[in-house]
Amino acid sequence: VRHKMLDALGDLSLAGAPILGHYDGHKAGHAMTNALLRRLFDTPRAWRMRPCDAATAARLPGAGVGIDAVTAVA
């Protein structure tokens, strides 16, 4: 289960911007997540880019993590 969740997070991070939404995958894998993103971006009415205020940005995963912190953990 953990491996599948990490796969989904990694695949969704390739969208190019944070996704603020709900993801529910059942027996999902790389191919299904890729198909989901392709279908999502092929349907312009299904998504929109929005400016992110400072309060929202502070709540996003990885907020406040700089490259110096990443190398210290790795």
CHARMM internal coordinates of N, CA and C (Angstrom, degrees):
IC EDIT
DIST 1 N 1 CA 1.4478
DIST 1 CA 1 C 1.5257
ANGL 1 N 1 CA 1 C 110.21
DIST 1 C 2 N 1.3306
ANGL 1 CA 1 C 2 N 116.66
DIHE 1 N 1 CA 1 C 2 N -46.30
DIST 2 N 2 CA 1.4710
ANGL 1 C 2 N 2 CA 119.00
DIHE 1 CA 1 C 2 N 2 CA -179.42
DIST 2 CA 2 C 1.5192
ANGL 2 N 2 CA 2 C 111.19
DIHE 1 C 2 N 2 CA 2 C -61.46
DIST 2 C 3 N 1.3329
ANGL 2 CA 2 C 3 N 116.62
DIHE 2 N 2 CA 2 C 3 N -40.90
DIST 3 N 3 CA 1.4580
ANGL 2 C 3 N 3 CA 120.39
DIHE 2 CA 2 C 3 N 3 CA -179.55
DIST 3 CA 3 C 1.5274
ANGL 3 N 3 CA 3 C 110.51
DIHE 2 C 3 N 3 CA 3 C -61.88
DIST 3 C 4 N 1.3244
ANGL 3 CA 3 C 4 N 116.46
DIHE 3 N 3 CA 3 C 4 N -44.56
DIST 4 N 4 CA 1.4655
ANGL 3 C 4 N 4 CA 120.48
DIHE 3 CA 3 C 4 N 4 CA 179.49
DIST 4 CA 4 C 1.5271
ANGL 4 N 4 CA 4 C 111.47
DIHE 3 C 4 N 4 CA 4 C -62.75
DIST 4 C 5 N 1.3381
ANGL 4 CA 4 C 5 N 116.84
DIHE 4 N 4 CA 4 C 5 N -39.39
DIST 5 N 5 CA 1.4606
ANGL 4 C 5 N 5 CA 120.39
DIHE 4 CA 4 C 5 N 5 CA 179.29
DIST 5 CA 5 C 1.5202
ANGL 5 N 5 CA 5 C 110.73
DIHE 4 C 5 N 5 CA 5 C -66.00
DIST 5 C 6 N 1.3312
ANGL 5 CA 5 C 6 N 116.92
DIHE 5 N 5 CA 5 C 6 N -42.38
DIST 6 N 6 CA 1.4619
ANGL 5 C 6 N 6 CA 119.98
DIHE 5 CA 5 C 6 N 6 CA 177.40
DIST 6 CA 6 C 1.5207
ANGL 6 N 6 CA 6 C 111.20
DIHE 5 C 6 N 6 CA 6 C -64.02
DIST 6 C 7 N 1.3339
ANGL 6 CA 6 C 7 N 117.10
DIHE 6 N 6 CA 6 C 7 N -38.88
DIST 7 N 7 CA 1.4647
ANGL 6 C 7 N 7 CA 120.45
DIHE 6 CA 6 C 7 N 7 CA 175.67
DIST 7 CA 7 C 1.5261
ANGL 7 N 7 CA 7 C 110.74
DIHE 6 C 7 N 7 CA 7 C -59.32
DIST 7 C 8 N 1.3288
ANGL 7 CA 7 C 8 N 116.74
DIHE 7 N 7 CA 7 C 8 N -47.06
DIST 8 N 8 CA 1.4675
ANGL 7 C 8 N 8 CA 120.85
DIHE 7 CA 7 C 8 N 8 CA -178.64
DIST 8 CA 8 C 1.5268
ANGL 8 N 8 CA 8 C 110.77
DIHE 7 C 8 N 8 CA 8 C -62.88
DIST 8 C 9 N 1.3296
ANGL 8 CA 8 C 9 N 117.10
DIHE 8 N 8 CA 8 C 9 N -44.43
DIST 9 N 9 CA 1.4666
ANGL 8 C 9 N 9 CA 119.80
DIHE 8 CA 8 C 9 N 9 CA 179.30
DIST 9 CA 9 C 1.5198
ANGL 9 N 9 CA 9 C 111.10
DIHE 8 C 9 N 9 CA 9 C -61.99
DIST 9 C 10 N 1.3154
ANGL 9 CA 9 C 10 N 116.36
DIHE 9 N 9 CA 9 C 10 N -42.93
DIST 10 N 10 CA 1.4597
ANGL 9 C 10 N 10 CA 119.54
DIHE 9 CA 9 C 10 N 10 CA 178.74
DIST 10 CA 10 C 1.5151
ANGL 10 N 10 CA 10 C 112.02
DIHE 9 C 10 N 10 CA 10 C -63.71
DIST 10 C 11 N 1.3266
ANGL 10 CA 10 C 11 N 116.38
DIHE 10 N 10 CA 10 C 11 N -44.73
DIST 11 N 11 CA 1.4629
ANGL 10 C 11 N 11 CA 120.19
DIHE 10 CA 10 C 11 N 11 CA 179.46
DIST 11 CA 11 C 1.5255
ANGL 11 N 11 CA 11 C 111.67
DIHE 10 C 11 N 11 CA 11 C -63.36
DIST 11 C 12 N 1.3252
ANGL 11 CA 11 C 12 N 116.72
DIHE 11 N 11 CA 11 C 12 N -43.69
DIST 12 N 12 CA 1.4636
ANGL 11 C 12 N 12 CA 120.28
DIHE 11 CA 11 C 12 N 12 CA -179.47
DIST 12 CA 12 C 1.5227
ANGL 12 N 12 CA 12 C 111.56
DIHE 11 C 12 N 12 CA 12 C -67.76
DIST 12 C 13 N 1.3324
ANGL 12 CA 12 C 13 N 116.97
DIHE 12 N 12 CA 12 C 13 N -28.52
DIST 13 N 13 CA 1.4668
ANGL 12 C 13 N 13 CA 119.02
DIHE 12 CA 12 C 13 N 13 CA 178.98
DIST 13 CA 13 C 1.5143
ANGL 13 N 13 CA 13 C 111.43
DIHE 12 C 13 N 13 CA 13 C -68.02
DIST 13 C 14 N 1.3240
ANGL 13 CA 13 C 14 N 118.20
DIHE 13 N 13 CA 13 C 14 N -18.65
DIST 14 N 14 CA 1.4539
ANGL 13 C 14 N 14 CA 121.87
DIHE 13 CA 13 C 14 N 14 CA 178.28
DIST 14 CA 14 C 1.5251
ANGL 14 N 14 CA 14 C 112.47
DIHE 13 C 14 N 14 CA 14 C -76.17
DIST 14 C 15 N 1.3201
ANGL 14 CA 14 C 15 N 117.47
DIHE 14 N 14 CA 14 C 15 N -0.49
DIST 15 N 15 CA 1.4606
ANGL 14 C 15 N 15 CA 121.13
DIHE 14 CA 14 C 15 N 15 CA 178.97
DIST 15 CA 15 C 1.5213
ANGL 15 N 15 CA 15 C 111.92
DIHE 14 C 15 N 15 CA 15 C -64.13
DIST 15 C 16 N 1.3146
ANGL 15 CA 15 C 16 N 117.62
DIHE 15 N 15 CA 15 C 16 N -22.27
DIST 16 N 16 CA 1.4567
ANGL 15 C 16 N 16 CA 120.51
DIHE 15 CA 15 C 16 N 16 CA 177.43
DIST 16 CA 16 C 1.5137
ANGL 16 N 16 CA 16 C 113.98
DIHE 15 C 16 N 16 CA 16 C 100.71
DIST 16 C 17 N 1.3078
ANGL 16 CA 16 C 17 N 117.16
DIHE 16 N 16 CA 16 C 17 N -8.41
DIST 17 N 17 CA 1.4690
ANGL 16 C 17 N 17 CA 122.28
DIHE 16 CA 16 C 17 N 17 CA 178.25
DIST 17 CA 17 C 1.5247
ANGL 17 N 17 CA 17 C 106.81
DIHE 16 C 17 N 17 CA 17 C -158.75
DIST 17 C 18 N 1.3260
ANGL 17 CA 17 C 18 N 116.76
DIHE 17 N 17 CA 17 C 18 N 156.43
DIST 18 N 18 CA 1.4634
ANGL 17 C 18 N 18 CA 118.23
DIHE 17 CA 17 C 18 N 18 CA 177.38
DIST 18 CA 18 C 1.5306
ANGL 18 N 18 CA 18 C 110.99
DIHE 17 C 18 N 18 CA 18 C -60.30
DIST 18 C 19 N 1.3019
ANGL 18 CA 18 C 19 N 115.83
DIHE 18 N 18 CA 18 C 19 N 141.32
DIST 19 N 19 CA 1.4610
ANGL 18 C 19 N 19 CA 120.99
DIHE 18 CA 18 C 19 N 19 CA 176.16
DIST 19 CA 19 C 1.5176
ANGL 19 N 19 CA 19 C 107.38
DIHE 18 C 19 N 19 CA 19 C -103.63
DIST 19 C 20 N 1.3041
ANGL 19 CA 19 C 20 N 115.84
DIHE 19 N 19 CA 19 C 20 N 117.77
DIST 20 N 20 CA 1.4614
ANGL 19 C 20 N 20 CA 120.82
DIHE 19 CA 19 C 20 N 20 CA 175.33
DIST 20 CA 20 C 1.5162
ANGL 20 N 20 CA 20 C 106.24
DIHE 19 C 20 N 20 CA 20 C -99.69
DIST 20 C 21 N 1.2938
ANGL 20 CA 20 C 21 N 116.12
DIHE 20 N 20 CA 20 C 21 N 100.45
DIST 21 N 21 CA 1.4515
ANGL 20 C 21 N 21 CA 120.03
DIHE 20 CA 20 C 21 N 21 CA -176.26
DIST 21 CA 21 C 1.5112
ANGL 21 N 21 CA 21 C 110.38
DIHE 20 C 21 N 21 CA 21 C -175.58
DIST 21 C 22 N 1.3148
ANGL 21 CA 21 C 22 N 115.75
DIHE 21 N 21 CA 21 C 22 N -164.68
DIST 22 N 22 CA 1.4704
ANGL 21 C 22 N 22 CA 122.50
DIHE 21 CA 21 C 22 N 22 CA -176.91
DIST 22 CA 22 C 1.5186
ANGL 22 N 22 CA 22 C 107.97
DIHE 21 C 22 N 22 CA 22 C -118.59
DIST 22 C 23 N 1.3164
ANGL 22 CA 22 C 23 N 116.08
DIHE 22 N 22 CA 22 C 23 N 132.78
DIST 23 N 23 CA 1.4664
ANGL 22 C 23 N 23 CA 121.83
DIHE 22 CA 22 C 23 N 23 CA 177.68
DIST 23 CA 23 C 1.5244
ANGL 23 N 23 CA 23 C 108.14
DIHE 22 C 23 N 23 CA 23 C -124.01
DIST 23 C 24 N 1.3093
ANGL 23 CA 23 C 24 N 115.94
DIHE 23 N 23 CA 23 C 24 N 126.97
DIST 24 N 24 CA 1.4553
ANGL 23 C 24 N 24 CA 121.35
DIHE 23 CA 23 C 24 N 24 CA 177.90
DIST 24 CA 24 C 1.5297
ANGL 24 N 24 CA 24 C 106.75
DIHE 23 C 24 N 24 CA 24 C -131.99
DIST 24 C 25 N 1.3058
ANGL 24 CA 24 C 25 N 116.87
DIHE 24 N 24 CA 24 C 25 N 104.88
DIST 25 N 25 CA 1.4565
ANGL 24 C 25 N 25 CA 120.74
DIHE 24 CA 24 C 25 N 25 CA -178.59
DIST 25 CA 25 C 1.5197
ANGL 25 N 25 CA 25 C 110.98
DIHE 24 C 25 N 25 CA 25 C -108.23
DIST 25 C 26 N 1.3098
ANGL 25 CA 25 C 26 N 116.82
DIHE 25 N 25 CA 25 C 26 N 130.29
DIST 26 N 26 CA 1.4580
ANGL 25 C 26 N 26 CA 122.07
DIHE 25 CA 25 C 26 N 26 CA 176.92
DIST 26 CA 26 C 1.5227
ANGL 26 N 26 CA 26 C 107.52
DIHE 25 C 26 N 26 CA 26 C -116.22
DIST 26 C 27 N 1.3203
ANGL 26 CA 26 C 27 N 116.74
DIHE 26 N 26 CA 26 C 27 N 115.41
DIST 27 N 27 CA 1.4606
ANGL 26 C 27 N 27 CA 122.57
DIHE 26 CA 26 C 27 N 27 CA -175.71
DIST 27 CA 27 C 1.5246
ANGL 27 N 27 CA 27 C 110.79
DIHE 26 C 27 N 27 CA 27 C 54.91
DIST 27 C 28 N 1.3351
ANGL 27 CA 27 C 28 N 115.93
DIHE 27 N 27 CA 27 C 28 N 35.84
DIST 28 N 28 CA 1.4612
ANGL 27 C 28 N 28 CA 121.18
DIHE 27 CA 27 C 28 N 28 CA -178.73
DIST 28 CA 28 C 1.5227
ANGL 28 N 28 CA 28 C 110.10
DIHE 27 C 28 N 28 CA 28 C -82.58
DIST 28 C 29 N 1.2965
ANGL 28 CA 28 C 29 N 115.82
DIHE 28 N 28 CA 28 C 29 N 152.27
DIST 29 N 29 CA 1.4538
ANGL 28 C 29 N 29 CA 122.51
DIHE 28 CA 28 C 29 N 29 CA 176.46
DIST 29 CA 29 C 1.5185
ANGL 29 N 29 CA 29 C 109.02
DIHE 28 C 29 N 29 CA 29 C -141.32
DIST 29 C 30 N 1.3323
ANGL 29 CA 29 C 30 N 115.51
DIHE 29 N 29 CA 29 C 30 N -171.37
DIST 30 N 30 CA 1.4614
ANGL 29 C 30 N 30 CA 119.98
DIHE 29 CA 29 C 30 N 30 CA -177.91
DIST 30 CA 30 C 1.5309
ANGL 30 N 30 CA 30 C 111.70
DIHE 29 C 30 N 30 CA 30 C -57.14
DIST 30 C 31 N 1.3171
ANGL 30 CA 30 C 31 N 117.86
DIHE 30 N 30 CA 30 C 31 N -44.71
DIST 31 N 31 CA 1.4643
ANGL 30 C 31 N 31 CA 121.28
DIHE 30 CA 30 C 31 N 31 CA -177.16
DIST 31 CA 31 C 1.5289
ANGL 31 N 31 CA 31 C 111.22
DIHE 30 C 31 N 31 CA 31 C -63.09
DIST 31 C 32 N 1.3293
ANGL 31 CA 31 C 32 N 116.49
DIHE 31 N 31 CA 31 C 32 N -41.96
DIST 32 N 32 CA 1.4573
ANGL 31 C 32 N 32 CA 119.43
DIHE 31 CA 31 C 32 N 32 CA -179.30
DIST 32 CA 32 C 1.5288
ANGL 32 N 32 CA 32 C 111.70
DIHE 31 C 32 N 32 CA 32 C -68.22
DIST 32 C 33 N 1.3347
ANGL 32 CA 32 C 33 N 116.78
DIHE 32 N 32 CA 32 C 33 N -40.80
DIST 33 N 33 CA 1.4583
ANGL 32 C 33 N 33 CA 119.89
DIHE 32 CA 32 C 33 N 33 CA 179.74
DIST 33 CA 33 C 1.5271
ANGL 33 N 33 CA 33 C 110.04
DIHE 32 C 33 N 33 CA 33 C -66.45
DIST 33 C 34 N 1.3321
ANGL 33 CA 33 C 34 N 116.80
DIHE 33 N 33 CA 33 C 34 N -39.07
DIST 34 N 34 CA 1.4590
ANGL 33 C 34 N 34 CA 120.76
DIHE 33 CA 33 C 34 N 34 CA 177.24
DIST 34 CA 34 C 1.5238
ANGL 34 N 34 CA 34 C 110.18
DIHE 33 C 34 N 34 CA 34 C -62.95
DIST 34 C 35 N 1.3208
ANGL 34 CA 34 C 35 N 117.12
DIHE 34 N 34 CA 34 C 35 N -43.56
DIST 35 N 35 CA 1.4643
ANGL 34 C 35 N 35 CA 121.12
DIHE 34 CA 34 C 35 N 35 CA 178.08
DIST 35 CA 35 C 1.5305
ANGL 35 N 35 CA 35 C 110.85
DIHE 34 C 35 N 35 CA 35 C -62.89
DIST 35 C 36 N 1.3346
ANGL 35 CA 35 C 36 N 116.65
DIHE 35 N 35 CA 35 C 36 N -39.28
DIST 36 N 36 CA 1.4576
ANGL 35 C 36 N 36 CA 121.10
DIHE 35 CA 35 C 36 N 36 CA 177.51
DIST 36 CA 36 C 1.5248
ANGL 36 N 36 CA 36 C 110.64
DIHE 35 C 36 N 36 CA 36 C -59.33
DIST 36 C 37 N 1.3348
ANGL 36 CA 36 C 37 N 116.93
DIHE 36 N 36 CA 36 C 37 N -49.10
DIST 37 N 37 CA 1.4679
ANGL 36 C 37 N 37 CA 119.97
DIHE 36 CA 36 C 37 N 37 CA -179.07
DIST 37 CA 37 C 1.5245
ANGL 37 N 37 CA 37 C 111.62
DIHE 36 C 37 N 37 CA 37 C -64.56
DIST 37 C 38 N 1.3266
ANGL 37 CA 37 C 38 N 117.49
DIHE 37 N 37 CA 37 C 38 N -41.51
DIST 38 N 38 CA 1.4700
ANGL 37 C 38 N 38 CA 120.48
DIHE 37 CA 37 C 38 N 38 CA 178.50
DIST 38 CA 38 C 1.5307
ANGL 38 N 38 CA 38 C 110.75
DIHE 37 C 38 N 38 CA 38 C -61.19
DIST 38 C 39 N 1.3117
ANGL 38 CA 38 C 39 N 116.21
DIHE 38 N 38 CA 38 C 39 N -44.86
DIST 39 N 39 CA 1.4670
ANGL 38 C 39 N 39 CA 119.86
DIHE 38 CA 38 C 39 N 39 CA -179.83
DIST 39 CA 39 C 1.5228
ANGL 39 N 39 CA 39 C 110.87
DIHE 38 C 39 N 39 CA 39 C -66.11
DIST 39 C 40 N 1.3382
ANGL 39 CA 39 C 40 N 115.89
DIHE 39 N 39 CA 39 C 40 N -41.34
DIST 40 N 40 CA 1.4564
ANGL 39 C 40 N 40 CA 120.56
DIHE 39 CA 39 C 40 N 40 CA 178.72
DIST 40 CA 40 C 1.5244
ANGL 40 N 40 CA 40 C 110.84
DIHE 39 C 40 N 40 CA 40 C -58.74
DIST 40 C 41 N 1.3381
ANGL 40 CA 40 C 41 N 117.07
DIHE 40 N 40 CA 40 C 41 N -50.37
DIST 41 N 41 CA 1.4604
ANGL 40 C 41 N 41 CA 119.96
DIHE 40 CA 40 C 41 N 41 CA -176.49
DIST 41 CA 41 C 1.5182
ANGL 41 N 41 CA 41 C 113.01
DIHE 40 C 41 N 41 CA 41 C -75.34
DIST 41 C 42 N 1.3297
ANGL 41 CA 41 C 42 N 118.27
DIHE 41 N 41 CA 41 C 42 N -18.42
DIST 42 N 42 CA 1.4588
ANGL 41 C 42 N 42 CA 121.40
DIHE 41 CA 41 C 42 N 42 CA 174.25
DIST 42 CA 42 C 1.5268
ANGL 42 N 42 CA 42 C 111.77
DIHE 41 C 42 N 42 CA 42 C -80.61
DIST 42 C 43 N 1.3340
ANGL 42 CA 42 C 43 N 116.70
DIHE 42 N 42 CA 42 C 43 N -5.59
DIST 43 N 43 CA 1.4691
ANGL 42 C 43 N 43 CA 121.73
DIHE 42 CA 42 C 43 N 43 CA -179.26
DIST 43 CA 43 C 1.5311
ANGL 43 N 43 CA 43 C 108.14
DIHE 42 C 43 N 43 CA 43 C -118.27
DIST 43 C 44 N 1.3364
ANGL 43 CA 43 C 44 N 118.08
DIHE 43 N 43 CA 43 C 44 N 84.78
DIST 44 N 44 CA 1.4630
ANGL 43 C 44 N 44 CA 121.30
DIHE 43 CA 43 C 44 N 44 CA -173.91
DIST 44 CA 44 C 1.5299
ANGL 44 N 44 CA 44 C 114.42
DIHE 43 C 44 N 44 CA 44 C -54.76
DIST 44 C 45 N 1.3299
ANGL 44 CA 44 C 45 N 118.08
DIHE 44 N 44 CA 44 C 45 N -30.53
DIST 45 N 45 CA 1.4724
ANGL 44 C 45 N 45 CA 119.60
DIHE 44 CA 44 C 45 N 45 CA -179.70
DIST 45 CA 45 C 1.5261
ANGL 45 N 45 CA 45 C 112.36
DIHE 44 C 45 N 45 CA 45 C -74.66
DIST 45 C 46 N 1.3370
ANGL 45 CA 45 C 46 N 117.81
DIHE 45 N 45 CA 45 C 46 N -9.30
DIST 46 N 46 CA 1.4606
ANGL 45 C 46 N 46 CA 121.48
DIHE 45 CA 45 C 46 N 46 CA -176.63
DIST 46 CA 46 C 1.5229
ANGL 46 N 46 CA 46 C 112.69
DIHE 45 C 46 N 46 CA 46 C -88.22
DIST 46 C 47 N 1.3232
ANGL 46 CA 46 C 47 N 118.15
DIHE 46 N 46 CA 46 C 47 N -10.40
DIST 47 N 47 CA 1.4623
ANGL 46 C 47 N 47 CA 120.40
DIHE 46 CA 46 C 47 N 47 CA -177.62
DIST 47 CA 47 C 1.5209
ANGL 47 N 47 CA 47 C 110.03
DIHE 46 C 47 N 47 CA 47 C -149.44
DIST 47 C 48 N 1.3171
ANGL 47 CA 47 C 48 N 114.41
DIHE 47 N 47 CA 47 C 48 N 165.51
DIST 48 N 48 CA 1.4619
ANGL 47 C 48 N 48 CA 120.15
DIHE 47 CA 47 C 48 N 48 CA 174.90
DIST 48 CA 48 C 1.5224
ANGL 48 N 48 CA 48 C 108.94
DIHE 47 C 48 N 48 CA 48 C -155.03
DIST 48 C 49 N 1.3079
ANGL 48 CA 48 C 49 N 114.59
DIHE 48 N 48 CA 48 C 49 N 149.61
DIST 49 N 49 CA 1.4637
ANGL 48 C 49 N 49 CA 120.60
DIHE 48 CA 48 C 49 N 49 CA 174.68
DIST 49 CA 49 C 1.5195
ANGL 49 N 49 CA 49 C 106.46
DIHE 48 C 49 N 49 CA 49 C -89.68
DIST 49 C 50 N 1.3151
ANGL 49 CA 49 C 50 N 115.52
DIHE 49 N 49 CA 49 C 50 N 133.19
DIST 50 N 50 CA 1.4582
ANGL 49 C 50 N 50 CA 120.03
DIHE 49 CA 49 C 50 N 50 CA -179.52
DIST 50 CA 50 C 1.5141
ANGL 50 N 50 CA 50 C 108.55
DIHE 49 C 50 N 50 CA 50 C -128.95
DIST 50 C 51 N 1.3284
ANGL 50 CA 50 C 51 N 115.90
DIHE 50 N 50 CA 50 C 51 N 145.04
DIST 51 N 51 CA 1.4610
ANGL 50 C 51 N 51 CA 117.57
DIHE 50 CA 50 C 51 N 51 CA 174.11
DIST 51 CA 51 C 1.5225
ANGL 51 N 51 CA 51 C 109.52
DIHE 50 C 51 N 51 CA 51 C -65.33
DIST 51 C 52 N 1.2883
ANGL 51 CA 51 C 52 N 115.71
DIHE 51 N 51 CA 51 C 52 N 148.61
DIST 52 N 52 CA 1.4522
ANGL 51 C 52 N 52 CA 121.04
DIHE 51 CA 51 C 52 N 52 CA -176.88
DIST 52 CA 52 C 1.5232
ANGL 52 N 52 CA 52 C 108.84
DIHE 51 C 52 N 52 CA 52 C -112.02
DIST 52 C 53 N 1.3259
ANGL 52 CA 52 C 53 N 116.13
DIHE 52 N 52 CA 52 C 53 N 118.00
DIST 53 N 53 CA 1.4626
ANGL 52 C 53 N 53 CA 118.67
DIHE 52 CA 52 C 53 N 53 CA 178.49
DIST 53 CA 53 C 1.5262
ANGL 53 N 53 CA 53 C 109.94
DIHE 52 C 53 N 53 CA 53 C -75.44
DIST 53 C 54 N 1.3074
ANGL 53 CA 53 C 54 N 116.10
DIHE 53 N 53 CA 53 C 54 N 166.72
DIST 54 N 54 CA 1.4654
ANGL 53 C 54 N 54 CA 121.45
DIHE 53 CA 53 C 54 N 54 CA -175.39
DIST 54 CA 54 C 1.5304
ANGL 54 N 54 CA 54 C 112.61
DIHE 53 C 54 N 54 CA 54 C -60.10
DIST 54 C 55 N 1.3237
ANGL 54 CA 54 C 55 N 117.64
DIHE 54 N 54 CA 54 C 55 N -37.54
DIST 55 N 55 CA 1.4699
ANGL 54 C 55 N 55 CA 120.56
DIHE 54 CA 54 C 55 N 55 CA -179.00
DIST 55 CA 55 C 1.5254
ANGL 55 N 55 CA 55 C 110.94
DIHE 54 C 55 N 55 CA 55 C -65.59
DIST 55 C 56 N 1.3343
ANGL 55 CA 55 C 56 N 117.07
DIHE 55 N 55 CA 55 C 56 N -41.96
DIST 56 N 56 CA 1.4617
ANGL 55 C 56 N 56 CA 120.53
DIHE 55 CA 55 C 56 N 56 CA 178.29
DIST 56 CA 56 C 1.5192
ANGL 56 N 56 CA 56 C 110.42
DIHE 55 C 56 N 56 CA 56 C -68.71
DIST 56 C 57 N 1.3214
ANGL 56 CA 56 C 57 N 117.23
DIHE 56 N 56 CA 56 C 57 N -43.36
DIST 57 N 57 CA 1.4666
ANGL 56 C 57 N 57 CA 121.23
DIHE 56 CA 56 C 57 N 57 CA 179.99
DIST 57 CA 57 C 1.5233
ANGL 57 N 57 CA 57 C 111.08
DIHE 56 C 57 N 57 CA 57 C -59.10
DIST 57 C 58 N 1.3143
ANGL 57 CA 57 C 58 N 116.93
DIHE 57 N 57 CA 57 C 58 N -35.56
DIST 58 N 58 CA 1.4585
ANGL 57 C 58 N 58 CA 120.98
DIHE 57 CA 57 C 58 N 58 CA -179.34
DIST 58 CA 58 C 1.5309
ANGL 58 N 58 CA 58 C 112.06
DIHE 57 C 58 N 58 CA 58 C -67.94
DIST 58 C 59 N 1.3333
ANGL 58 CA 58 C 59 N 117.65
DIHE 58 N 58 CA 58 C 59 N -22.05
DIST 59 N 59 CA 1.4681
ANGL 58 C 59 N 59 CA 121.54
DIHE 58 CA 58 C 59 N 59 CA -179.68
DIST 59 CA 59 C 1.5274
ANGL 59 N 59 CA 59 C 112.99
DIHE 58 C 59 N 59 CA 59 C -91.60
DIST 59 C 60 N 1.3260
ANGL 59 CA 59 C 60 N 118.03
DIHE 59 N 59 CA 59 C 60 N -10.03
DIST 60 N 60 CA 1.4597
ANGL 59 C 60 N 60 CA 120.60
DIHE 59 CA 59 C 60 N 60 CA -177.20
DIST 60 CA 60 C 1.5240
ANGL 60 N 60 CA 60 C 110.87
DIHE 59 C 60 N 60 CA 60 C -71.71
DIST 60 C 61 N 1.3379
ANGL 60 CA 60 C 61 N 116.82
DIHE 60 N 60 CA 60 C 61 N 148.21
DIST 61 N 61 CA 1.4582
ANGL 60 C 61 N 61 CA 119.56
DIHE 60 CA 60 C 61 N 61 CA 177.72
DIST 61 CA 61 C 1.5242
ANGL 61 N 61 CA 61 C 110.59
DIHE 60 C 61 N 61 CA 61 C -56.89
DIST 61 C 62 N 1.3047
ANGL 61 CA 61 C 62 N 116.40
DIHE 61 N 61 CA 61 C 62 N 134.86
DIST 62 N 62 CA 1.4522
ANGL 61 C 62 N 62 CA 121.18
DIHE 61 CA 61 C 62 N 62 CA 178.74
DIST 62 CA 62 C 1.5116
ANGL 62 N 62 CA 62 C 113.91
DIHE 61 C 62 N 62 CA 62 C 87.09
DIST 62 C 63 N 1.3342
ANGL 62 CA 62 C 63 N 117.71
DIHE 62 N 62 CA 62 C 63 N 0.14
DIST 63 N 63 CA 1.4620
ANGL 62 C 63 N 63 CA 120.45
DIHE 62 CA 62 C 63 N 63 CA -179.38
DIST 63 CA 63 C 1.5224
ANGL 63 N 63 CA 63 C 109.82
DIHE 62 C 63 N 63 CA 63 C -60.02
DIST 63 C 64 N 1.2937
ANGL 63 CA 63 C 64 N 115.66
DIHE 63 N 63 CA 63 C 64 N 130.51
DIST 64 N 64 CA 1.4490
ANGL 63 C 64 N 64 CA 120.97
DIHE 63 CA 63 C 64 N 64 CA 177.80
DIST 64 CA 64 C 1.5160
ANGL 64 N 64 CA 64 C 115.17
DIHE 63 C 64 N 64 CA 64 C 83.41
DIST 64 C 65 N 1.3260
ANGL 64 CA 64 C 65 N 116.99
DIHE 64 N 64 CA 64 C 65 N -1.01
DIST 65 N 65 CA 1.4611
ANGL 64 C 65 N 65 CA 120.48
DIHE 64 CA 64 C 65 N 65 CA 178.77
DIST 65 CA 65 C 1.5172
ANGL 65 N 65 CA 65 C 108.65
DIHE 64 C 65 N 65 CA 65 C -90.54
DIST 65 C 66 N 1.3199
ANGL 65 CA 65 C 66 N 116.20
DIHE 65 N 65 CA 65 C 66 N 120.64
DIST 66 N 66 CA 1.4500
ANGL 65 C 66 N 66 CA 121.57
DIHE 65 CA 65 C 66 N 66 CA 177.09
DIST 66 CA 66 C 1.5189
ANGL 66 N 66 CA 66 C 110.55
DIHE 65 C 66 N 66 CA 66 C -102.40
DIST 66 C 67 N 1.3108
ANGL 66 CA 66 C 67 N 115.98
DIHE 66 N 66 CA 66 C 67 N 169.84
DIST 67 N 67 CA 1.4661
ANGL 66 C 67 N 67 CA 120.40
DIHE 66 CA 66 C 67 N 67 CA -178.60
DIST 67 CA 67 C 1.5211
ANGL 67 N 67 CA 67 C 111.29
DIHE 66 C 67 N 67 CA 67 C -60.07
DIST 67 C 68 N 1.3237
ANGL 67 CA 67 C 68 N 117.50
DIHE 67 N 67 CA 67 C 68 N -31.74
DIST 68 N 68 CA 1.4546
ANGL 67 C 68 N 68 CA 119.46
DIHE 67 CA 67 C 68 N 68 CA 179.00
DIST 68 CA 68 C 1.5271
ANGL 68 N 68 CA 68 C 111.66
DIHE 67 C 68 N 68 CA 68 C -65.17
DIST 68 C 69 N 1.3071
ANGL 68 CA 68 C 69 N 118.03
DIHE 68 N 68 CA 68 C 69 N -34.17
DIST 69 N 69 CA 1.4703
ANGL 68 C 69 N 69 CA 121.61
DIHE 68 CA 68 C 69 N 69 CA 178.09
DIST 69 CA 69 C 1.5275
ANGL 69 N 69 CA 69 C 110.68
DIHE 68 C 69 N 69 CA 69 C -72.83
DIST 69 C 70 N 1.3071
ANGL 69 CA 69 C 70 N 116.96
DIHE 69 N 69 CA 69 C 70 N -35.12
DIST 70 N 70 CA 1.4599
ANGL 69 C 70 N 70 CA 120.15
DIHE 69 CA 69 C 70 N 70 CA -178.96
DIST 70 CA 70 C 1.5125
ANGL 70 N 70 CA 70 C 110.72
DIHE 69 C 70 N 70 CA 70 C -66.66
DIST 70 C 71 N 1.3177
ANGL 70 CA 70 C 71 N 117.77
DIHE 70 N 70 CA 70 C 71 N -43.59
DIST 71 N 71 CA 1.4624
ANGL 70 C 71 N 71 CA 119.01
DIHE 70 CA 70 C 71 N 71 CA -179.35
DIST 71 CA 71 C 1.5250
ANGL 71 N 71 CA 71 C 110.61
DIHE 70 C 71 N 71 CA 71 C -68.30
DIST 71 C 72 N 1.3248
ANGL 71 CA 71 C 72 N 118.24
DIHE 71 N 71 CA 71 C 72 N -28.15
DIST 72 N 72 CA 1.4581
ANGL 71 C 72 N 72 CA 120.71
DIHE 71 CA 71 C 72 N 72 CA 178.65
DIST 72 CA 72 C 1.5227
ANGL 72 N 72 CA 72 C 111.23
DIHE 71 C 72 N 72 CA 72 C -70.06
DIST 72 C 73 N 1.3142
ANGL 72 CA 72 C 73 N 117.02
DIHE 72 N 72 CA 72 C 73 N -30.53
DIST 73 N 73 CA 1.4532
ANGL 72 C 73 N 73 CA 121.46
DIHE 72 CA 72 C 73 N 73 CA -178.79
DIST 73 CA 73 C 1.5236
ANGL 73 N 73 CA 73 C 110.46
DIHE 72 C 73 N 73 CA 73 C -83.68
DIST 73 C 74 N 1.3119
ANGL 73 CA 73 C 74 N 116.42
DIHE 73 N 73 CA 73 C 74 N -37.42
DIST 74 N 74 CA 1.4771
ANGL 73 C 74 N 74 CA 121.05
DIHE 73 CA 73 C 74 N 74 CA -173.77
DIST 74 CA 74 C 1.4808
ANGL 74 N 74 CA 74 C 113.58
DIHE 73 C 74 N 74 CA 74 C -69.28
END
COOR INIT
IC SEED 1 N 1 CA 1 C
IC BUILD
